[in-house]
Structures are given as C-alpha cells and as structure tokens.
Amino acid sequence: MALRQRVLKNMSELSLQTRLFDETLAMPVAPVGLCGIYVRCGEVQAASHP
C-alpha cells in the first residue's frame, strides 16, 4: 500500500454548516450513539433528557 502526501490549502472559506429538515445548522449533528464514548450510558442519558 502506498500513501500519498497531500497539503491542505486555502482554508479561508471553511464552513461547518449543514442543512437538516430545511434548517441551516452552524455545526454538524453528531449521532446520539457517540454519547457513550464520552459518558458511561450516555445514550440513555441523552434519550431521557427532556
């Protein structure tokens, strides 16, 4: 396997905006399933939060 080196260029117009249900969000939405990585039983806590 060969790896190709790349150089990151022109990040002046970088945007993390995304569209969800015809709404523009400033940041991408992370799946709830990733909550368990940060907190034990994080999915349960996220689902039970009002």
HURA-V889979 format. One record per backbone hydrogen bond with DSSP energy under -0.5 kcal/mol. NH is the residue of the N-H (numbers start at 1). CO is the residue of the C=O. E is the energy in kcal/mol with one decimal. If there is no record, write none. Layout:
<<NH	CO	E> <NH	CO	E>>
This chain:
<<5	3	-0.5> <14	11	-1.2> <18	25	-2.0> <20	23	-2.5> <23	20	-1.0> <25	18	-3.3> <25	23	-0.6> <30	28	-0.5> <34	31	-1.6> <35	32	-2.3> <36	33	-0.6> <37	34	-1.4> <38	34	-0.7> <38	35	-0.8> <39	35	-2.3> <42	39	-1.8> <45	41	-1.9> <46	42	-2.4> <47	43	-2.1> <48	44	-1.8> <49	45	-0.8>>
